[in-house]
Each structure stands twice: as C-alpha cells, then as structure tokens.
Amino acid sequence: MGLFALTNLVDMTGLSFQSVFGGGLDRFVFFAGSPSAARSVLSSIAAGWGTILGVVFSVTLVTVQLTANNYVPQVLTEFERDKTTQAVLGAYVGSITYALLVLKTVRTGEGGQVVFTPTLGTNVAILWAVLDLLLLVLYIANLLSFVRPFRFIQSTVQSTVAALGALGAPHAAPWIEPADPYSWQPTGRDLPRREVRAPRDGIVVRLYWKDLLAALRRHARRWLEAQEAAEGTAWHLRAEKGTGERVMEGDVMAVIEAPLAARRLDEIVTWVQIAYDIGRERRPVEDAEYGVILLEAMGVKACTDGSPQVAVECVNGLFAVLLRVLAAPRVATRLQGEIDGVIVRVERPPVDLFATTMVAFRRVMDAAVSRQLDAVPREMGTGLAALLLRMGREGSSEKMRRLLDAFMPLYRLAMTQLQVHDTLQAMAGQLEGVAQEALAEGRAVEAQWLREALQDLETAAPPAVASRIRKVPAAEVERV
C-alpha cells in the first residue's frame, strides 16, 4: 500500500519520463503508452500472475503432502516456517495486489472522465513482474529441497542442538544447585499456598526459567525494601509440568508456597503463567527431546520403507545430538538462591536426554534389523567407535563406560538377529580398534572394559562371526 501511494502521488504530479530522462530512453526501457495500453498491461500482469499463483499453490500442496506422507508430518511445519517460501509467495500476492490497485486509477476518458495514465505505477508493476519470474526459479529450487529428507534432518539436528544448548546453559548467581537434597515441605508452620493452573488446553512449548528466576529475584528485593517480605523466610516454587507435556485447561502446572500477602502470591502466579508458553504443537527449536523423537520417527520409517540412506542420516543426526548431550552440563532440577536473606527454592521436572536418545537408537536398530538393513548397524558401530575414541582422548572414562553400557544391548541385538556377517565383523573390529588405542595410551581400565564388551559380543554372535572377533589379550591389559 505504501509503494502504491508513493507511485500514485508521483503520477498525479504530472512528471513524465520524457521530461526526466529525455525523449529516447522511454522507448527502450520504460512504459509510456496510452491509458488503454496501461490497462491492458496491468490486466495481463494481474491475471497472469493470479493463474501462476494458483498453480504454484497447487503444486506446493501436493509436494508437501507427499513429502509428509513419506517421512513425518512435521515437514508441514518446517515448510510453513520457511522464510524463502514466505518471501516468494508474499512477492506474488504483492505484485497482483499492486497491479490491481494501479489498474483502478487508469482513466481512458470514457464518460467524461479526465484521462489519466499511471506511467510510473505501470513501470513498477512491469519490473515487479520480471522480479517474480526470477523468484519463481528460486521458489522451485527451494521446493525441490523439501522433497529430499536430508534438509529436514539437518534442520532438526540444528534446532535440537540449539535447544539443548539453551537447556544446559549454566544458571547465574545467586542461583546454585544445593549440595544436599532438601524437602519440599518447609519445616515448622504451613505457608500460604497457590496453585498455577493452565489457562487453556495445549502443549507446554517452552518454560522460560531464566525470565522467571530473574522476576523472582527482582521482586523479592523490592518487597524486602517495602517490608512486605521478611528476612530468614523461604519461598518454594515447584513446576509440575515441563516442556513437551500436554496440559488441559485447569491442570496444575506449578505450586507456590511463600509467607507473603495474598496479592503478592497472586503476582507470582501471574509471572509463572507468563513463563509457561502453551501452544498447539511441540517444536524442536525449543524442545530438544522432541527433536530426538523426530529423528527417531524418520529413522524408523526409513527402515520400514527400505531407505537405508535416510536411516543412516538419521543415525548420524542422533550421534550429533548425543555428542552435545555428553558435552553439556547436567541440567539442574533444583535451584536455590538467597536474596538479601530470603531463600528461594525452585524445582522443575527432570530431563534425561541421554536416555531419550538411547531409546531412539534402540528403536531405529530394531527397525533396521527386522528389515536386514546392514547399513544402519554398520553406521551405528562407526559412530560409537568415534565417540569412544573422543571420550578416551578427552579422559572422560565415566562417559566412555556409560556409552558402552548403553550400546552393548544394541550390539547384542544385531549379533543375534542380523544375518550380514561382514557388518557384524566390522562392528566388532571397530571396538577392537578402540581397545588397541586405549592399550597403546596406557588406559588399561578402559581397555579392559572394551575387552569385556568384545567377550560379550563373542558369546552372542553366530559361530562364523565369533571365531573372527579379535580381543585384546588379557596379558597385555595386565602388563599395562
């Protein structure tokens, strides 16, 4: 509307391209025809791009629907949020709207009207139509990328890693994780209590802990200064619902106990309700657990459909997430802060992304083994070996042991059900390589763990594979 108002104002001033640029330039670049010619051009632009827009919408809907059916329905959400799609479709709608607005101002002199030709407006409409042609090429290329699952997998991994980084961000002073567990119920007398209830049905898309803690700290100090809160008292806030959980209207999301006046407790209830973002669907950019679930769903469906390349890409995505999970600091479920003598204690639901990721690995492995897709177990073995090598070089023995304990059941599953012996031999060989490096670097304890894991696999493997599994000699481990 602003562009139309500007160009229409210039046209109404009576300026012409001939007077500005000279008499020859307009014949080659700019439109300087009659009102009838302007009306014809503008009508063609509006009608032509209206038809193209309808075709584009139809092709888009069919393409996205097929992609969603082949992979996961969340592709629709990814497409809806795509900035390129929004910009191109907006440009199409804008060019049609602009052409129609300019067309309305054309006057041919019929019925005693004053002749008026929106020269500048018509030229802008023509240039916009040419730009739309270039954007059409960009749109088609962008649309084709949605047909390939690798874009969605990569986007999901990036969003999950970003959400994981926000989840595991260390809390700032004065908030600390108590060294000793504390009871929810305060000692002594009962305190005034408030329940924070869900205002509507939906899913907890995100819980803004940082903003909530900042609000508690800010207002605690203000109420102390106003003598509405006393030093030496304790406030308690317990979140019953966490990110990704479904709530119904009226469900208890959090509980507050504090020795405060009723109106101050009601203010805290309002802050907590604002901190809860309740929406219609989960999003991996704010919910790391949901990102893992999406990768699992795509991996299982790819195995079921016999698409090993897609399944392998999902496995790689899960390993990328698992690496960040191992590197991230532990998510504190209890925080305590002392603000000018007032102790504020906060609890939130526990988050175990390591367990969620391992469940995803197990389900993808189950689906791959049932279809005898050896590429997935082979890639899982490669990824685990790489992680073990990295943990060993970083001196993270505890994480290395945790990985072995979590992945050995998956290895045993492959050894007992997968019929591709070369892949089973490769998986065992990768673990043997990790054990050899641990032994060479003098990490005897880790080498012994790997030796025990190989012995376990030797027991579960078919005889043809078990006979070829090489183990680190026990004497070498003892010597180191």
C-alpha positions as CSV (number, residue, x, y, z in Angstrom):
1,M,0.0,0.0,0.0
2,G,2.8,2.4,0.8
3,L,4.5,1.8,-2.6
4,F,1.2,2.3,-4.4
5,A,0.6,5.5,-2.5
6,L,4.1,6.8,-3.4
7,T,3.9,5.9,-7.1
8,N,0.4,7.2,-7.4
9,L,1.4,10.5,-5.9
10,V,4.3,10.9,-8.3
11,D,2.0,10.1,-11.3
12,M,-0.5,12.6,-10.1
13,T,2.1,15.4,-10.1
14,G,2.4,15.0,-13.9
15,L,6.0,14.2,-14.1
16,S,6.9,12.2,-17.2
17,F,9.9,10.0,-18.0
18,Q,10.4,12.1,-21.1
19,S,11.0,15.2,-19.0
20,V,13.2,13.5,-16.6
21,F,15.3,11.1,-18.8
22,G,14.8,12.6,-22.3
23,G,12.8,11.5,-25.2
24,G,14.7,8.4,-26.3
25,L,15.1,6.3,-23.2
26,D,11.4,5.6,-22.6
27,R,11.1,3.7,-26.0
28,F,13.5,1.0,-24.8
29,V,13.1,0.8,-21.0
30,F,10.0,2.5,-19.7
31,F,6.4,2.2,-20.5
32,A,5.0,5.5,-21.8
33,G,1.9,4.4,-23.6
34,S,-1.8,5.4,-23.6
35,P,-4.3,4.6,-20.8
36,S,-5.7,1.7,-22.9
37,A,-2.2,0.2,-23.2
38,A,-1.6,0.7,-19.4
39,R,-4.9,-1.0,-18.7
40,S,-4.0,-3.9,-20.9
41,V,-0.6,-4.4,-19.4
42,L,-1.8,-4.2,-15.8
43,S,-4.7,-6.6,-16.5
44,S,-2.3,-9.1,-18.1
45,I,0.0,-8.9,-15.1
46,A,-2.8,-9.4,-12.5
47,A,-4.5,-12.2,-14.4
48,G,-1.3,-14.0,-15.5
49,W,0.3,-14.0,-12.0
50,G,-3.0,-14.9,-10.5
51,T,-3.1,-18.0,-12.6
52,I,0.6,-18.8,-11.9
53,L,0.0,-18.3,-8.1
54,G,-2.9,-20.8,-8.2
55,V,-0.7,-23.4,-10.0
56,V,2.2,-22.7,-7.5
57,F,-0.1,-23.3,-4.6
58,S,-1.5,-26.5,-6.0
59,V,2.0,-27.9,-6.8
60,T,3.2,-26.9,-3.4
61,L,0.4,-28.5,-1.5
62,V,0.8,-31.8,-3.4
63,T,4.6,-31.8,-3.0
64,V,4.5,-31.1,0.7
65,Q,1.7,-33.6,1.3
66,L,3.7,-36.4,-0.4
67,T,6.8,-35.5,1.5
68,A,4.9,-35.5,4.8
69,N,3.4,-38.9,4.0
70,N,6.9,-40.3,3.1
71,Y,8.6,-39.1,6.2
72,V,7.0,-37.3,9.1
73,P,4.0,-34.8,9.2
74,Q,6.3,-32.2,10.9
75,V,7.6,-31.4,7.4
76,L,4.5,-29.3,7.0
77,T,5.6,-27.2,10.0
78,E,9.1,-26.8,8.5
79,F,7.6,-25.7,5.2
80,E,5.3,-23.2,6.9
81,R,8.2,-21.6,8.7
82,D,10.5,-21.4,5.7
83,K,11.5,-17.8,5.1
84,T,12.1,-18.3,1.4
85,T,8.6,-19.7,0.8
86,Q,7.1,-16.9,2.8
87,A,9.0,-14.2,0.9
88,V,8.3,-15.6,-2.6
89,L,4.6,-16.1,-2.0
90,G,4.4,-12.7,-0.4
91,A,6.0,-11.2,-3.5
92,Y,3.5,-12.9,-5.8
93,V,0.5,-11.7,-3.8
94,G,2.0,-8.2,-3.5
95,S,2.6,-7.9,-7.3
96,I,-1.0,-8.9,-8.0
97,T,-2.4,-6.6,-5.4
98,Y,-0.3,-3.7,-6.7
99,A,-1.3,-4.3,-10.3
100,L,-4.9,-4.2,-9.4
101,L,-4.6,-1.0,-7.3
102,V,-2.8,0.7,-10.2
103,L,-5.3,-0.6,-12.7
104,K,-8.1,1.1,-10.7
105,T,-6.5,4.5,-11.2
106,V,-6.4,4.3,-15.0
107,R,-8.8,6.7,-16.8
108,T,-9.4,6.5,-20.5
109,G,-11.7,9.5,-20.9
110,E,-14.9,7.5,-21.2
111,G,-18.0,9.1,-19.7
112,G,-16.4,12.5,-19.5
113,Q,-13.6,11.4,-17.2
114,V,-10.2,13.1,-17.2
115,V,-7.6,11.0,-19.0
116,F,-5.0,9.6,-16.6
117,T,-2.2,7.2,-17.2
118,P,-0.2,5.9,-14.2
119,T,3.1,5.8,-16.0
120,L,5.3,5.2,-13.0
121,G,2.9,2.7,-11.4
122,T,2.7,0.7,-14.6
123,N,6.5,0.6,-14.9
124,V,6.9,-0.5,-11.3
125,A,4.3,-3.3,-12.0
126,I,6.2,-4.5,-15.0
127,L,9.5,-4.5,-13.1
128,W,7.9,-6.4,-10.2
129,A,6.5,-9.0,-12.7
130,V,10.0,-9.5,-14.0
131,L,11.3,-9.9,-10.5
132,D,8.6,-12.5,-9.8
133,L,9.9,-14.6,-12.8
134,L,13.3,-14.7,-11.2
135,L,11.8,-15.6,-7.8
136,L,9.9,-18.4,-9.4
137,V,13.1,-20.1,-10.3
138,L,14.3,-19.7,-6.7
139,Y,11.0,-21.0,-5.4
140,I,11.1,-24.1,-7.5
141,A,14.7,-24.9,-6.3
142,N,13.6,-24.3,-2.7
143,L,10.5,-26.5,-3.1
144,L,12.6,-29.4,-4.5
145,S,14.8,-29.3,-1.5
146,F,11.8,-30.2,0.7
147,V,11.4,-33.4,-1.3
148,R,14.8,-34.5,-0.1
149,P,14.7,-35.6,3.6
150,F,18.2,-34.6,4.3
151,R,17.3,-30.9,4.6
152,F,14.6,-31.7,7.2
153,I,17.0,-34.0,9.1
154,Q,19.8,-31.4,9.1
155,S,17.3,-28.7,10.2
156,T,16.0,-30.9,13.0
157,V,19.5,-31.6,14.3
158,Q,20.4,-27.9,14.3
159,S,17.3,-27.0,16.1
160,T,17.8,-29.8,18.7
161,V,21.4,-28.8,19.3
162,A,20.3,-25.2,19.8
163,A,17.5,-26.2,22.2
164,L,20.0,-28.4,24.1
165,G,22.4,-25.5,24.4
166,A,19.7,-23.3,26.0
167,L,18.6,-26.1,28.3
168,G,22.0,-26.9,29.6
169,A,23.1,-23.3,30.0
170,P,24.6,-22.7,33.4
171,H,22.5,-20.7,35.8
172,A,23.7,-17.4,37.0
173,A,24.3,-16.2,40.6
174,P,22.7,-16.2,43.1
175,W,21.1,-19.4,41.9
176,I,23.0,-22.6,42.8
177,E,22.3,-26.2,42.9
178,P,22.0,-27.3,46.6
179,A,24.7,-29.9,47.6
180,D,22.2,-31.7,49.8
181,P,18.6,-32.6,48.8
182,Y,16.0,-30.6,50.6
183,S,12.4,-31.4,51.4
184,W,9.7,-29.6,49.6
185,Q,7.7,-29.0,52.7
186,P,9.3,-26.3,54.8
187,T,10.0,-27.1,58.5
188,G,7.7,-25.5,61.1
189,R,4.4,-23.9,60.2
190,D,2.4,-24.2,57.0
191,L,2.8,-21.4,54.4
192,P,0.3,-19.7,52.2
193,R,-0.1,-21.8,49.0
194,R,-1.1,-21.1,45.5
195,E,-1.6,-23.4,42.5
196,V,-0.8,-22.2,39.0
197,R,-3.4,-23.7,36.6
198,A,-3.3,-23.9,32.8
199,P,-5.4,-21.2,31.2
200,R,-6.2,-23.4,28.1
201,D,-5.6,-26.7,26.5
202,G,-2.4,-27.3,24.7
203,I,1.3,-28.4,25.0
204,V,4.0,-26.7,27.1
205,V,6.1,-25.4,24.2
206,R,8.7,-23.8,26.5
207,L,9.2,-22.8,30.1
208,Y,11.1,-19.6,30.4
209,W,13.1,-20.4,33.5
210,K,15.7,-17.6,33.1
211,D,13.0,-14.9,33.0
212,L,11.1,-16.4,35.9
213,L,14.1,-16.6,38.1
214,A,15.0,-13.0,37.2
215,A,11.5,-11.9,38.1
216,L,11.6,-13.7,41.5
217,R,14.9,-12.1,42.3
218,R,13.8,-8.6,41.3
219,H,10.6,-8.6,43.2
220,A,12.0,-10.4,46.3
221,R,14.4,-7.5,46.7
222,R,11.6,-4.9,46.1
223,W,9.3,-6.5,48.7
224,L,12.1,-6.7,51.2
225,E,12.7,-3.0,50.9
226,A,8.9,-2.3,51.3
227,Q,8.9,-4.7,54.3
228,E,6.3,-6.9,52.7
229,A,8.7,-9.9,53.0
230,A,10.8,-10.8,56.0
231,E,14.4,-12.0,56.1
232,G,15.1,-15.6,57.1
233,T,12.0,-16.9,55.3
234,A,11.8,-19.4,52.5
235,W,9.8,-19.3,49.3
236,H,9.1,-22.5,47.3
237,L,8.2,-22.9,43.7
238,R,7.7,-26.4,42.1
239,A,6.9,-26.8,38.5
240,E,4.7,-29.8,37.9
241,K,4.7,-29.6,34.1
242,G,7.7,-29.4,31.9
243,T,8.5,-28.7,28.3
244,G,6.7,-31.0,25.9
245,E,3.9,-32.1,28.3
246,R,0.3,-31.8,27.4
247,V,-2.0,-29.8,29.7
248,M,-5.7,-29.4,29.9
249,E,-7.4,-26.2,31.0
250,G,-7.4,-26.1,34.8
251,D,-4.5,-28.6,35.2
252,V,-2.0,-27.7,37.9
253,M,1.3,-26.5,36.3
254,A,3.1,-25.3,39.3
255,V,2.7,-24.9,43.1
256,I,3.9,-21.8,45.1
257,E,4.4,-21.6,48.9
258,A,5.7,-18.4,50.5
259,P,5.0,-16.2,53.6
260,L,3.5,-13.4,51.6
261,A,0.3,-11.5,51.3
262,A,-2.4,-12.9,49.0
263,R,-2.0,-10.2,46.4
264,R,1.8,-10.8,46.2
265,L,1.2,-14.6,45.8
266,D,-1.2,-13.8,43.0
267,E,1.5,-11.7,41.3
268,I,3.9,-14.7,41.4
269,V,1.1,-16.8,39.9
270,T,0.9,-14.3,37.1
271,W,4.6,-14.5,36.4
272,V,4.6,-18.3,36.3
273,Q,1.7,-18.3,33.9
274,I,3.6,-15.9,31.6
275,A,6.7,-18.1,31.9
276,Y,4.7,-21.1,30.5
277,D,4.4,-20.9,26.7
278,I,1.4,-23.1,25.9
279,G,0.9,-23.8,22.2
280,R,-0.6,-26.3,19.8
281,E,2.5,-28.3,18.9
282,R,6.0,-29.1,20.0
283,R,8.9,-27.5,18.2
284,P,12.5,-28.9,18.2
285,V,14.0,-25.5,18.3
286,E,12.6,-25.1,21.8
287,D,12.2,-28.8,22.8
288,A,15.3,-30.9,22.5
289,E,13.5,-34.1,23.4
290,Y,11.1,-33.6,20.6
291,G,13.9,-33.2,18.1
292,V,15.2,-36.6,19.2
293,I,11.8,-38.1,18.8
294,L,11.5,-36.6,15.2
295,L,14.9,-38.1,14.2
296,E,13.8,-41.5,15.7
297,A,10.5,-41.4,13.8
298,M,12.2,-40.6,10.5
299,G,14.8,-43.3,11.0
300,V,12.2,-46.0,11.9
301,K,10.0,-45.0,8.9
302,A,13.1,-45.0,6.6
303,C,14.0,-48.5,7.7
304,T,10.4,-49.7,7.3
305,D,10.3,-48.2,3.8
306,G,13.6,-49.7,2.9
307,S,15.5,-46.4,2.6
308,P,18.9,-47.1,4.3
309,Q,20.5,-43.8,3.2
310,V,17.8,-41.8,5.0
311,A,18.1,-44.1,8.1
312,V,21.8,-43.7,8.1
313,E,21.4,-39.9,8.0
314,C,19.0,-40.1,11.0
315,V,21.6,-42.2,12.9
316,N,24.3,-39.6,12.2
317,G,21.9,-36.9,13.4
318,L,21.3,-38.8,16.6
319,F,25.0,-39.2,17.2
320,A,25.4,-35.4,16.7
321,V,22.8,-34.8,19.4
322,L,24.3,-37.5,21.7
323,L,27.7,-35.8,21.4
324,R,26.2,-32.5,22.6
325,V,24.3,-34.3,25.4
326,L,27.5,-35.8,26.7
327,A,29.3,-32.4,26.5
328,A,26.5,-30.4,28.0
329,P,26.5,-29.7,31.8
330,R,23.9,-31.6,33.8
331,V,20.5,-29.9,33.9
332,A,19.8,-29.0,37.5
333,T,16.3,-29.9,38.6
334,R,16.6,-28.0,41.9
335,L,17.9,-24.4,42.3
336,Q,18.3,-22.3,45.4
337,G,19.0,-18.6,45.7
338,E,19.5,-16.4,48.7
339,I,18.3,-12.8,48.1
340,D,19.0,-10.4,50.9
341,G,18.2,-13.0,53.5
342,V,15.2,-14.6,51.7
343,I,15.8,-18.2,50.5
344,V,14.0,-19.0,47.2
345,R,13.9,-22.7,46.2
346,V,12.8,-23.8,42.7
347,E,12.1,-27.3,41.4
348,R,11.4,-28.4,37.9
349,P,10.7,-31.8,36.2
350,P,13.9,-33.9,35.5
351,V,15.2,-34.0,32.0
352,D,17.2,-37.1,30.8
353,L,18.1,-36.6,27.1
354,F,20.7,-39.3,27.2
355,A,18.0,-41.9,28.0
356,T,15.7,-40.4,25.3
357,T,18.4,-40.6,22.7
358,M,19.3,-44.2,23.6
359,V,15.6,-45.2,23.2
360,A,15.7,-43.6,19.8
361,F,18.8,-45.6,18.8
362,R,17.2,-48.8,20.1
363,R,14.0,-48.3,18.0
364,V,16.0,-47.5,14.9
365,M,18.2,-50.5,15.4
366,D,15.1,-52.7,15.9
367,A,13.6,-51.5,12.6
368,A,16.8,-51.9,10.7
369,V,17.5,-55.4,12.0
370,S,13.9,-56.5,11.2
371,R,14.4,-55.4,7.6
372,Q,18.1,-56.7,7.5
373,L,19.4,-53.2,6.6
374,D,23.0,-53.7,7.5
375,A,24.0,-50.1,6.6
376,V,22.3,-48.8,9.8
377,P,24.1,-51.1,12.3
378,R,27.4,-50.5,10.5
379,E,26.9,-46.7,10.7
380,M,25.9,-47.1,14.4
381,G,29.1,-49.0,15.0
382,T,31.2,-46.4,13.3
383,G,29.6,-43.6,15.3
384,L,30.0,-45.4,18.6
385,A,33.7,-46.1,17.9
386,A,34.2,-42.4,17.0
387,L,32.5,-41.3,20.3
388,L,34.5,-43.8,22.4
389,L,37.8,-42.6,20.8
390,R,36.9,-39.0,21.5
391,M,35.8,-39.7,25.1
392,G,39.0,-41.7,25.7
393,R,41.3,-38.9,24.3
394,E,39.5,-36.4,26.5
395,G,39.9,-38.5,29.6
396,S,36.2,-39.0,30.1
397,S,36.3,-42.5,31.4
398,E,32.9,-42.2,33.1
399,K,31.2,-41.2,29.9
400,M,33.0,-43.9,28.0
401,R,31.7,-46.5,30.4
402,R,28.2,-45.1,30.1
403,L,28.3,-45.3,26.3
404,L,29.4,-49.0,26.5
405,D,26.7,-49.9,28.9
406,A,24.1,-48.2,26.8
407,F,25.1,-49.5,23.4
408,M,26.0,-53.1,24.2
409,P,22.4,-54.3,24.2
410,L,22.0,-52.8,20.7
411,Y,25.2,-54.7,19.6
412,R,23.8,-57.9,21.1
413,L,20.6,-57.4,19.2
414,A,22.5,-57.0,15.9
415,M,24.7,-60.1,16.7
416,T,21.7,-62.3,17.3
417,Q,19.3,-61.1,14.5
418,L,21.4,-59.6,11.7
419,Q,22.4,-62.1,9.1
420,V,25.0,-60.0,7.3
421,H,28.2,-61.4,8.9
422,D,30.6,-58.8,7.3
423,T,28.8,-56.0,9.1
424,L,28.9,-57.8,12.4
425,Q,32.6,-58.4,12.0
426,A,33.1,-54.7,11.2
427,M,31.2,-53.6,14.3
428,A,33.4,-55.8,16.5
429,G,36.5,-54.7,14.7
430,Q,35.8,-51.1,15.4
431,L,35.5,-51.8,19.1
432,E,38.8,-53.8,18.9
433,G,40.5,-50.8,17.3
434,V,39.3,-48.5,20.2
435,A,40.6,-51.1,22.7
436,Q,44.0,-51.2,21.0
437,E,44.3,-47.4,21.1
438,A,43.4,-47.4,24.8
439,L,46.0,-50.0,25.4
440,A,48.7,-48.1,23.5
441,E,48.0,-44.9,25.5
442,G,48.2,-46.8,28.8
443,R,44.5,-46.7,29.7
444,A,44.3,-50.3,31.0
445,V,40.9,-49.8,32.7
446,E,39.2,-48.7,29.5
447,A,40.9,-51.4,27.5
448,Q,39.6,-54.0,30.0
449,W,36.0,-52.6,29.6
450,L,36.3,-53.0,25.8
451,R,37.8,-56.5,26.2
452,E,34.8,-57.5,28.3
453,A,32.4,-56.0,25.8
454,L,34.1,-58.0,23.0
455,Q,33.8,-61.1,25.0
456,D,30.1,-60.4,25.5
457,L,29.7,-60.0,21.7
458,E,31.6,-63.2,21.1
459,T,29.1,-65.0,23.2
460,A,26.1,-63.6,21.4
461,A,27.5,-63.7,17.8
462,P,27.0,-66.5,15.4
463,P,29.8,-69.0,15.3
464,A,31.1,-67.8,11.9
465,V,31.4,-64.3,13.4
466,A,32.5,-65.2,16.9
467,S,35.6,-67.1,15.5
468,R,36.8,-63.9,13.8
469,I,36.3,-61.5,16.7
470,R,39.7,-60.4,17.9
471,K,40.1,-59.4,21.5
472,V,42.9,-57.5,23.3
473,P,45.0,-60.2,25.1
474,A,44.4,-60.3,28.8
475,A,48.2,-60.4,29.4
476,E,48.6,-57.1,27.6
477,V,46.0,-55.5,29.8
478,E,47.7,-56.9,32.9
479,R,51.0,-55.7,31.7
480,V,49.8,-52.1,31.2
